[in-house]
Every structure is written in structure tokens, then in C-alpha cells.
Amino acid sequence: MRESMIEKAFVDAVHAEGGMAMKFTSQTMNGVPDRLILFKIGKCAFVELKAPGKQMRPLQRKRRKELEELGFPVFCVDRMEQIQPVIEALKRWNPGDPIPTGVGAQIPEIKMRELPGETFGEKEEVMLL
């Protein structure tokens, strides 16, 4: 199955639930998720769509971490059966609540490495991409 088929089914399912699934691109930042998902009452999340078994690239995982640190959920969907659980999790979620976990495709965490020395009294960390 192709990513485009999963993406179309996801967009259709979001629309059927009364939301918007806008194609999201950035001219100034690579690695952003494919879709910006909006539901009533200010619910906003991002979704990266993949072909079955494909994983988010390291830069995409970095963007996920950045967005989630700002309080926005980021989901990855790579199978048709993940679509409805992701939508339901987002519909139940309220901004400010913990970000839903356990739905969608597993996203490997970014490994962090501590650099020797100190920067302004704190140890500096870098993401391994």
C-alpha cells in the first residue's frame, strides 16, 4: 500500500469527523509533519503519514520533539487501522493535557549525547541525527 492511499483515507476520515487536515509545508524548515489537523474548540495536532513499515527520518523526529515541547501532539500513521484511533485520541485530548501516547505508529526516540565541558553553567546536549 502506498503512502498516498493512507494519506487520502486519513484526510477523508478527519473531514468525516468535522475537522480539517491541511497539507502542511514550510519554506523555511525541513522535516515538518505532512498534515496539520484542526478540530473545533482549538484542537490542533500534526500527523506524519508513511507507507506501511516506513519510519520517520531523524530530522522529522527532531521536529516532532520540538512541536511536542510546545504542547502540540505529533502522530505518525503508517497503516489504515491506525487512522481512527489517532482521530479519537485527538478528539479526547484537550490542549494543556498530556499528549496522547500509544496510538499510531511507534516513533523511535532521538538519542541525545552530552558534550564535554560546560556552556553557561549547564552541560550542552546535542541530538544525534
Salt bridges, closest charged atoms under 4 A:
GLU7 OE2 - LYS23 NZ 3.27
GLU7 OE2 - ARG35 NE 2.84
ASP12 OD2 - LYS8 NZ 2.77
GLU17 OE1 - LYS91 NZ 2.46
GLU48 OE2 - LYS50 NZ 3.59
GLU66 OE1 - ARG63 NH1 2.91
GLU68 OE2 - ARG64 NE 3.56
GLU69 OE2 - LYS65 NZ 2.79
GLU109 OE2 - ARG64 NH1 3.48
GLU114 OE1 - LYS123 NZ 3.54
